[in-house]
């Protein structure tokens, strides 16, 4: 609860609210191998978090250490990847973006100059490999009345489209504000999931409906907001886990009524917006808690072939709105409506309202988990649904991960 209070008070909506220290750049001394991965790591104390970007060539053995290694980041950071670039995005008053690529020696090198003056709640590729799309949302009416959508040209590292949309046109309400939970670009449209919340008390009174706002793209003109009362709002604060797109253009919204909600009034479920459609498919409903091996899907990554790699829990968050506990790995088939437990998955507590730091690479998913105070990379083989414990990460959490080479 205290983390989101810090965020609202700061007036910048950019993920998990932790006070981060400012610092100068450090060294990046990792030996370069055939593969190069970039990681965004955080080291937390009781009063602050320091953030680093680090490269490694091995996710599965030894220790990924920040000792004499890593590039110190100024302030709070979130991370994104697109077009071969790893973006370290400032927040909580830090507006700069460090855009990392590999130099001729396969070492991480930063390009600066890109800034998001209004903060950032989501930043991802639009599917072209050339353009990133982002969104800034004020934390309450006192800090702003408009959401701001923008595009970034990856090659030039510059902002293109920059469009404001009134918050009250997306979700008209005298009582609630809303929190962004995910977005997907499909052709010439952008689909956004969100949920209503009281920006002063954080109470979520309206948990009986799923909401999707539909805009033109890249013009960001609001076309309409569609609703479905079969389940609650999709996604949750900071995780960008509300909506996913398949290769065929089908969109799926994922509701869990868990982390980030002060109450649960509808069963967790997945809904569908079929390719080419702008309404919910009334013939599709996937109740995730009643399925075999089911539960509430809190964090997820689309891995192709109509499947999600997910972190699922059966732990109730009654009495603790911000509990992100009892998680396990699973593979969700959106078409067959099945959930497969990942063998050898740990049971762990997640990173709360952060974007899901997971990497799909050559048929395997790489994600970190903190078990009894030790953070490890876990590799999940999608074909066999089997996890293997990998390298120890000498940090409190992994905020981002990408393959650069």
C-alpha positions in Angstrom: 0.0 0.0 0.0 2.8 2.4 0.9 4.4 2.0 -2.6 1.4 3.3 -4.5 0.9 6.1 -1.9 4.4 7.3 -2.7 3.6 7.2 -6.4 0.4 9.2 -6.1 2.1 11.8 -3.9 5.0 12.1 -6.3 2.6 13.0 -9.1 4.4 10.8 -11.6 2.7 7.6 -12.7 5.6 5.3 -13.8 5.4 1.9 -12.1 6.3 0.7 -8.6 6.8 3.8 -6.4 10.2 3.5 -4.7 12.5 6.4 -3.9 15.6 6.0 -6.0 19.0 7.7 -5.5 20.7 9.8 -8.1 24.2 8.6 -9.1 26.9 8.8 -11.7 27.7 6.2 -14.3 29.7 3.1 -13.4 31.6 0.6 -15.5 30.4 -2.2 -17.8 33.1 -4.8 -17.5 31.2 -8.0 -18.5 33.1 -10.3 -20.9 31.3 -10.5 -24.2 30.2 -13.9 -25.5 28.3 -15.1 -28.5 25.1 -13.8 -26.9 24.6 -10.5 -25.2 21.7 -9.8 -22.8 20.8 -6.5 -21.2 19.3 -6.4 -17.7 17.8 -3.6 -15.7 18.5 -4.3 -12.0 17.5 -2.7 -8.8 19.1 -2.8 -5.4 16.9 -1.7 -2.5 17.4 -0.6 1.0 14.8 0.4 3.6 15.0 4.0 2.2 16.0 3.9 -1.4 16.6 1.9 -4.6 19.6 2.2 -6.9 19.1 1.1 -10.5 21.7 -0.3 -12.9 21.8 -1.5 -16.5 24.1 -4.5 -17.0 25.1 -6.8 -19.8 25.8 -10.5 -19.5 26.4 -13.4 -21.9 25.2 -16.1 -19.5 21.8 -16.2 -17.8 22.1 -19.8 -16.6 25.2 -20.2 -14.5 27.3 -18.5 -11.9 26.4 -15.1 -10.5 25.3 -11.9 -12.3 27.1 -9.4 -10.2 27.1 -5.6 -10.0 30.6 -5.6 -8.4 32.8 -3.5 -10.6 30.2 -3.9 -13.3 27.0 -2.3 -14.5 26.0 1.2 -15.6 24.5 3.3 -12.8 21.2 4.9 -13.7 19.9 8.2 -12.3 16.8 7.8 -10.2 13.8 5.5 -10.7 13.8 3.3 -13.9 11.6 1.1 -15.9 12.6 -0.7 -19.1 11.5 -1.6 -22.6 12.9 -3.2 -25.7 12.2 -2.6 -29.4 14.1 -2.5 -32.7 17.3 -3.8 -31.1 17.3 -1.0 -28.5 17.0 -1.4 -24.7 15.3 1.7 -23.1 16.0 2.7 -19.5 13.1 5.1 -18.8 13.2 7.6 -15.9 10.3 8.2 -13.6 9.4 9.8 -10.3 10.7 13.2 -11.4 13.4 11.8 -13.7 12.3 12.5 -17.3 15.3 11.3 -19.4 15.6 8.0 -21.3 18.9 6.2 -21.8 18.6 4.2 -25.1 21.1 1.4 -25.2 22.6 -0.5 -28.2 25.8 -2.4 -28.8 28.9 -0.8 -30.1 31.4 -2.4 -32.5 32.9 -4.3 -29.5 29.4 -5.6 -28.5 29.4 -3.4 -25.4 26.4 -1.5 -24.3 26.5 2.2 -25.2 23.9 4.8 -24.4 22.2 7.4 -26.6 20.7 10.3 -24.6 18.4 13.2 -25.6 15.0 11.5 -25.4 12.8 12.8 -22.6 9.2 12.1 -21.4 8.3 15.3 -19.6 4.9 13.9 -18.3 6.3 10.5 -17.1 5.5 7.2 -18.6 3.1 4.3 -17.8 3.7 2.1 -20.8 6.2 1.9 -23.6 6.3 -0.8 -26.2 6.8 -1.6 -29.9 3.9 -1.1 -32.3 4.8 -4.3 -34.2 6.7 -2.6 -37.0 10.1 -2.9 -35.4 10.6 0.8 -36.2 8.3 2.6 -33.8 7.7 2.6 -30.1 4.4 3.8 -28.6 4.1 5.3 -25.2 1.5 6.7 -22.7 1.6 9.1 -19.8 -1.3 9.3 -17.4 -1.7 11.9 -14.6 -2.1 10.4 -11.2 -5.2 12.5 -10.3 -7.1 15.6 -11.5 -4.8 17.9 -9.6 -1.8 16.9 -11.6 -3.4 16.9 -15.0 -6.6 16.3 -17.0 -5.2 14.6 -20.1 -3.6 11.4 -21.0 -0.7 11.8 -23.4 0.0 9.3 -26.2 3.2 9.5 -28.2 5.3 7.6 -30.7 9.1 7.3 -30.8 11.1 6.7 -34.0 13.6 4.1 -32.8 16.3 4.9 -35.4 16.4 8.6 -34.6 15.5 8.3 -30.9 13.0 11.1 -31.3 9.3 11.7 -30.4 6.9 11.8 -33.4 3.2 11.9 -32.6 2.3 13.6 -29.4 -1.4 13.7 -28.7 -3.5 14.5 -25.5 -6.8 12.8 -24.8 -9.0 14.1 -21.9 -9.1 11.6 -19.1 -12.8 12.3 -18.6 -13.6 11.3 -22.2 -12.0 7.9 -21.6 -13.7 7.2 -18.3 -16.3 9.8 -17.3 -16.7 9.8 -13.6 -17.1 12.2 -10.7 -15.8 9.6 -8.2 -13.1 7.6 -9.9 -9.9 8.2 -11.7 -8.4 5.3 -13.7 -5.2 3.3 -13.9 -3.7 2.1 -17.2 -3.1 -1.7 -17.4 -2.1 -2.5 -20.9 -2.3 -1.6 -24.6 -1.9 -3.3 -28.0 -1.6 -1.8 -31.5 -3.6 -3.7 -34.2 -3.3 -2.2 -37.6 -4.7 1.3 -37.5 -6.1 1.0 -34.0 -4.8 1.0 -30.4 -6.7 -0.9 -27.7 -6.2 0.1 -24.1 -7.2 -1.7 -20.9 -7.7 0.2 -17.6 -9.5 0.1 -14.3 -11.3 2.7 -12.2 -9.8 3.6 -8.8 -10.3 6.4 -6.3 -7.1 8.4 -6.6 -7.3 9.5 -2.9 -8.3 6.3 -1.2 -7.2 3.7 -3.8 -10.5 2.0 -3.3 -11.8 0.1 -6.4 -15.6 0.2 -6.1 -16.3 -0.6 -9.8 -14.8 -4.1 -10.2 -17.8 -5.7 -12.1 -16.9 -4.7 -15.7 -14.0 -5.1 -18.1 -13.1 -1.8 -20.0 -11.3 -1.4 -23.3 -10.7 2.0 -24.9 -10.2 2.0 -28.7 -8.3 4.7 -30.5 -7.1 5.4 -34.0 -3.4 4.8 -34.6 -1.1 6.7 -34.9 -3.6 9.6 -34.6 -4.8 8.5 -31.1 -8.3 9.7 -31.6 -10.6 8.1 -29.1 -13.2 6.1 -31.0 -15.1 4.4 -28.2 -14.9 2.5 -24.9 -16.3 -1.1 -24.9 -17.4 -2.9 -21.7 -18.2 -6.4 -20.7 -19.9 -7.3 -17.4 -19.0 -11.0 -17.4 -15.8 -10.3 -15.5 -13.9 -7.5 -13.8 -11.4 -5.0 -15.2 -8.4 -6.4 -17.1 -4.9 -6.2 -15.8 -3.7 -4.1 -12.9 -1.6 -1.2 -11.8 1.9 -1.0 -13.4 2.1 -4.6 -14.7 0.9 -3.9 -18.3 -0.8 -7.3 -18.2 -4.3 -6.4 -19.3 -4.4 -7.2 -23.1 -2.5 -9.4 -25.5 -2.5 -9.9 -29.3 -2.0 -13.2 -31.2 -0.5 -13.6 -34.7 -4.0 -13.7 -36.2 -5.0 -10.4 -34.7 -7.2 -11.8 -32.0 -7.0 -9.7 -28.8 -7.5 -11.2 -25.3 -8.1 -9.3 -22.1 -7.0 -10.9 -18.8 -8.9 -10.1 -15.6 -7.8 -11.4 -12.2 -9.5 -9.3 -9.5 -6.4 -9.7 -7.3 -3.4 -7.4 -6.9 -4.3 -3.7 -7.0 -8.0 -4.3 -6.2 -9.6 -3.5 -2.9 -12.4 -5.9 -3.6 -13.3 -8.8 -5.9 -16.8 -8.9 -7.3 -16.4 -11.1 -10.4 -14.5 -14.3 -11.1 -11.2 -13.9 -12.9 -11.5 -14.6 -16.6 -10.1 -14.0 -20.1 -12.3 -12.4 -22.8 -11.7 -12.1 -26.5 -12.0 -9.4 -29.2 -11.8 -11.3 -32.5 -9.5 -10.2 -35.3 -11.1 -7.3 -37.2 -13.8 -6.7 -34.5 -14.1 -3.9 -32.0 -16.6 -5.6 -29.7 -16.1 -8.4 -27.2 -16.8 -11.9 -28.5 -19.9 -13.0 -26.6 -19.2 -16.7 -27.4 -15.8 -16.7 -25.7 -15.2 -16.9 -22.0 -12.3 -18.5 -20.2 -12.7 -18.7 -16.4 -9.2 -19.0 -15.2 -9.9 -19.9 -11.5 -12.2 -22.9 -12.4 -9.8 -24.4 -15.0 -7.6 -27.3 -14.0 -4.3 -25.8 -12.6 -6.0 -22.5 -12.6 -6.0 -19.3 -10.6 -5.5 -15.6 -11.0 -3.1 -14.5 -13.8 -1.2 -11.5 -12.4 1.8 -11.2 -14.8 2.0 -12.6 -18.3 3.9 -12.5 -21.6 2.6 -13.6 -25.0 4.9 -16.4 -26.3 3.2 -17.2 -29.6 0.9 -19.9 -30.9 -2.0 -18.5 -28.8 -0.2 -19.0 -25.6 0.8 -16.9 -22.6 3.6 -17.5 -20.1 2.0 -16.5 -16.9 2.6 -16.0 -13.2 -0.5 -17.4 -11.4 -1.6 -17.3 -7.8 -4.4 -19.0 -5.8 -3.6 -16.7 -2.8 -6.4 -14.4 -1.7 -5.5 -10.7 -1.4 -8.4 -10.0 0.9 -7.3 -7.4 3.4 -4.1 -6.6 1.4 -4.8 -4.8 -1.8 -1.2 -4.9 -2.9 -0.3 -8.5 -2.1 1.6 -10.1 -5.0 2.3 -13.5 -3.4 2.1 -17.2 -3.9 3.0 -17.0 -7.6 4.0 -19.9 -9.8 4.8 -20.3 -13.5 2.2 -21.6 -15.9 1.5 -21.8 -19.7 -2.0 -20.6 -20.7 -3.5 -21.8 -24.0 -6.0 -19.1 -25.0 -7.7 -21.2 -27.7 -7.9 -24.5 -25.9 -8.7 -22.7 -22.6 -6.2 -24.8 -20.7 -3.6 -24.0 -18.0 -0.4 -26.1 -17.7 1.7 -25.9 -14.6 5.4 -25.5 -15.3 7.4 -28.3 -13.7 10.0 -27.2 -11.2 8.5 -23.8 -10.8 9.3 -22.0 -7.5 6.6 -20.4 -5.4 7.5 -16.8 -4.9 6.4 -13.2 -4.3 6.3 -10.9 -7.3 7.6 -7.4 -7.8 4.1 -5.8 -7.5 3.3 -2.9 -9.9 6.2 -3.2 -12.3 6.1 -4.2 -16.0 6.7 -7.9 -16.3 10.5 -8.5 -16.9 10.4 -11.6 -19.0 12.3 -12.6 -22.2 11.2 -15.1 -24.9 14.2 -16.4 -26.7 14.6 -19.5 -28.9 11.6 -21.4 -27.5 12.4 -20.5 -23.9 11.3 -17.9 -21.4 13.7 -16.2 -19.0 12.4 -14.5 -15.9 13.7 -13.9 -12.4 12.1 -15.0 -9.1 13.0 -14.1 -5.5 12.9 -17.2 -3.3 13.8 -16.7 0.4 15.8 -13.6 -0.4 17.8 -15.0 -3.3 17.0 -13.9 -6.8 17.6 -16.4 -9.6 17.0 -16.4 -13.3 14.7 -19.3 -14.3 14.5 -20.7 -17.8 11.3 -22.3 -18.9 11.2 -24.6 -21.9 7.9 -23.9 -23.6 7.7 -27.3 -25.4 8.1 -29.3 -22.2 6.7 -26.8 -19.7 9.8 -27.3 -17.5 11.7 -24.7 -15.5 15.5 -24.8 -14.8 17.1 -22.6 -12.2 19.8 -20.4 -13.6 22.2 -17.7 -12.5 22.0 -16.0 -9.2 21.3 -12.2 -9.6 23.0 -10.0 -7.0 20.2 -7.5 -6.9 16.8 -7.1 -5.2 14.8 -7.4 -8.4 15.1 -7.6 -12.2 13.2 -4.7 -13.8 14.0 -5.5 -17.4 15.6 -8.1 -19.6 16.3 -8.3 -23.4 18.6 -10.1 -25.8 20.8 -7.6 -27.7 22.9 -10.1 -29.8 
